[in-house]
Amino acid sequence: MDRGAGDHSRIIEMAWEDRTPFEAIERLYGLNEQAVIKLMRRELKAGSFRLWRARVSGRKSKHQALRDPRIERGYCKTQYKHR
């Protein structure tokens, strides 16, 4: 499926967010974890990609099955500030 630059930008933003699990990206955009990794490798600079991989590897919040079941949302309610 061909995605626009806006979709790529949002997927990258969601992938960087600590509280957004890969499953949420898959539900919204149809990309599983491996596809997100490929997109990130292609779209980010090499150093940024390495930082991101180190950051999300093994992080419980990035995998729905590893998260505390009491967490029902993919982002912090104060994450998006409205003016």
ChimeraX commands (.cxc) that place a marker at each C-alpha (Angstrom):
marker #1 position 0.00,0.00,0.00 radius 0.5
marker #1 position 1.41,3.37,-1.03 radius 0.5
marker #1 position 1.43,5.92,1.77 radius 0.5
marker #1 position 1.76,9.67,1.59 radius 0.5
marker #1 position 4.38,11.75,3.35 radius 0.5
marker #1 position 1.82,12.70,6.00 radius 0.5
marker #1 position 1.22,9.04,6.85 radius 0.5
marker #1 position 4.97,8.37,7.04 radius 0.5
marker #1 position 5.41,11.37,9.31 radius 0.5
marker #1 position 2.62,10.22,11.65 radius 0.5
marker #1 position 3.88,6.61,11.73 radius 0.5
marker #1 position 7.38,7.84,12.61 radius 0.5
marker #1 position 5.94,10.08,15.32 radius 0.5
marker #1 position 3.94,7.19,16.78 radius 0.5
marker #1 position 6.97,4.88,16.62 radius 0.5
marker #1 position 9.04,7.40,18.64 radius 0.5
marker #1 position 6.33,7.79,21.30 radius 0.5
marker #1 position 7.01,5.62,24.34 radius 0.5
marker #1 position 3.38,4.91,25.10 radius 0.5
marker #1 position 2.23,4.01,21.58 radius 0.5
marker #1 position 2.48,0.24,21.05 radius 0.5
marker #1 position 3.34,-1.26,17.68 radius 0.5
marker #1 position -0.13,-2.85,17.69 radius 0.5
marker #1 position -1.73,0.61,17.57 radius 0.5
marker #1 position 0.32,1.47,14.47 radius 0.5
marker #1 position -0.73,-1.83,12.91 radius 0.5
marker #1 position -4.41,-1.16,13.65 radius 0.5
marker #1 position -4.29,2.33,12.16 radius 0.5
marker #1 position -1.88,1.86,9.25 radius 0.5
marker #1 position -1.64,-1.89,8.65 radius 0.5
marker #1 position 2.11,-2.02,9.36 radius 0.5
marker #1 position 3.37,-4.69,11.75 radius 0.5
marker #1 position 6.48,-4.17,13.89 radius 0.5
marker #1 position 8.87,-5.42,11.19 radius 0.5
marker #1 position 7.32,-3.09,8.59 radius 0.5
marker #1 position 7.64,-0.15,11.00 radius 0.5
marker #1 position 11.31,-1.02,11.53 radius 0.5
marker #1 position 11.87,-1.08,7.76 radius 0.5
marker #1 position 10.11,2.27,7.35 radius 0.5
marker #1 position 12.15,3.80,10.17 radius 0.5
marker #1 position 15.40,2.44,8.68 radius 0.5
marker #1 position 14.51,3.92,5.29 radius 0.5
marker #1 position 13.23,7.31,6.50 radius 0.5
marker #1 position 15.59,8.18,9.36 radius 0.5
marker #1 position 19.27,9.04,9.28 radius 0.5
marker #1 position 21.44,6.08,10.33 radius 0.5
marker #1 position 22.28,7.57,13.73 radius 0.5
marker #1 position 18.66,8.43,14.46 radius 0.5
marker #1 position 17.59,4.93,13.51 radius 0.5
marker #1 position 20.18,3.39,15.86 radius 0.5
marker #1 position 19.01,5.63,18.72 radius 0.5
marker #1 position 15.39,4.68,18.06 radius 0.5
marker #1 position 16.15,0.94,17.92 radius 0.5
marker #1 position 18.09,1.11,21.17 radius 0.5
marker #1 position 15.23,3.05,22.74 radius 0.5
marker #1 position 12.38,0.69,21.74 radius 0.5
marker #1 position 14.16,-2.67,21.95 radius 0.5
marker #1 position 12.65,-4.57,24.84 radius 0.5
marker #1 position 10.51,-1.63,25.95 radius 0.5
marker #1 position 7.32,-3.03,27.48 radius 0.5
marker #1 position 5.25,-0.01,26.52 radius 0.5
marker #1 position 5.89,-0.65,22.81 radius 0.5
marker #1 position 4.28,-4.11,22.94 radius 0.5
marker #1 position 0.63,-4.46,23.93 radius 0.5
marker #1 position 1.10,-8.00,25.29 radius 0.5
marker #1 position 3.85,-6.86,27.68 radius 0.5
marker #1 position 2.00,-3.81,28.99 radius 0.5
marker #1 position 0.16,-3.54,32.27 radius 0.5
marker #1 position -3.45,-4.48,31.42 radius 0.5
marker #1 position -4.69,-1.40,33.28 radius 0.5
marker #1 position -3.24,0.82,30.53 radius 0.5
marker #1 position -6.04,1.21,28.00 radius 0.5
marker #1 position -4.77,4.06,25.83 radius 0.5
marker #1 position -1.81,4.36,23.51 radius 0.5
marker #1 position -0.74,7.81,24.64 radius 0.5
marker #1 position -0.62,10.00,27.70 radius 0.5
marker #1 position -3.73,12.17,28.06 radius 0.5
marker #1 position -1.52,15.23,28.58 radius 0.5
marker #1 position 0.66,14.46,25.56 radius 0.5
marker #1 position -1.29,16.66,23.14 radius 0.5
marker #1 position -1.58,20.20,24.41 radius 0.5
marker #1 position -4.45,22.26,23.04 radius 0.5
marker #1 position -4.21,26.02,22.84 radius 0.5
marker link #1:1,2 radius 0.2
marker link #1:2,3 radius 0.2
marker link #1:3,4 radius 0.2
marker link #1:4,5 radius 0.2
marker link #1:5,6 radius 0.2
marker link #1:6,7 radius 0.2
marker link #1:7,8 radius 0.2
marker link #1:8,9 radius 0.2
marker link #1:9,10 radius 0.2
marker link #1:10,11 radius 0.2
marker link #1:11,12 radius 0.2
marker link #1:12,13 radius 0.2
marker link #1:13,14 radius 0.2
marker link #1:14,15 radius 0.2
marker link #1:15,16 radius 0.2
marker link #1:16,17 radius 0.2
marker link #1:17,18 radius 0.2
marker link #1:18,19 radius 0.2
marker link #1:19,20 radius 0.2
marker link #1:20,21 radius 0.2
marker link #1:21,22 radius 0.2
marker link #1:22,23 radius 0.2
marker link #1:23,24 radius 0.2
marker link #1:24,25 radius 0.2
marker link #1:25,26 radius 0.2
marker link #1:26,27 radius 0.2
marker link #1:27,28 radius 0.2
marker link #1:28,29 radius 0.2
marker link #1:29,30 radius 0.2
marker link #1:30,31 radius 0.2
marker link #1:31,32 radius 0.2
marker link #1:32,33 radius 0.2
marker link #1:33,34 radius 0.2
marker link #1:34,35 radius 0.2
marker link #1:35,36 radius 0.2
marker link #1:36,37 radius 0.2
marker link #1:37,38 radius 0.2
marker link #1:38,39 radius 0.2
marker link #1:39,40 radius 0.2
marker link #1:40,41 radius 0.2
marker link #1:41,42 radius 0.2
marker link #1:42,43 radius 0.2
marker link #1:43,44 radius 0.2
marker link #1:44,45 radius 0.2
marker link #1:45,46 radius 0.2
marker link #1:46,47 radius 0.2
marker link #1:47,48 radius 0.2
marker link #1:48,49 radius 0.2
marker link #1:49,50 radius 0.2
marker link #1:50,51 radius 0.2
marker link #1:51,52 radius 0.2
marker link #1:52,53 radius 0.2
marker link #1:53,54 radius 0.2
marker link #1:54,55 radius 0.2
marker link #1:55,56 radius 0.2
marker link #1:56,57 radius 0.2
marker link #1:57,58 radius 0.2
marker link #1:58,59 radius 0.2
marker link #1:59,60 radius 0.2
marker link #1:60,61 radius 0.2
marker link #1:61,62 radius 0.2
marker link #1:62,63 radius 0.2
marker link #1:63,64 radius 0.2
marker link #1:64,65 radius 0.2
marker link #1:65,66 radius 0.2
marker link #1:66,67 radius 0.2
marker link #1:67,68 radius 0.2
marker link #1:68,69 radius 0.2
marker link #1:69,70 radius 0.2
marker link #1:70,71 radius 0.2
marker link #1:71,72 radius 0.2
marker link #1:72,73 radius 0.2
marker link #1:73,74 radius 0.2
marker link #1:74,75 radius 0.2
marker link #1:75,76 radius 0.2
marker link #1:76,77 radius 0.2
marker link #1:77,78 radius 0.2
marker link #1:78,79 radius 0.2
marker link #1:79,80 radius 0.2
marker link #1:80,81 radius 0.2
marker link #1:81,82 radius 0.2
marker link #1:82,83 radius 0.2
view
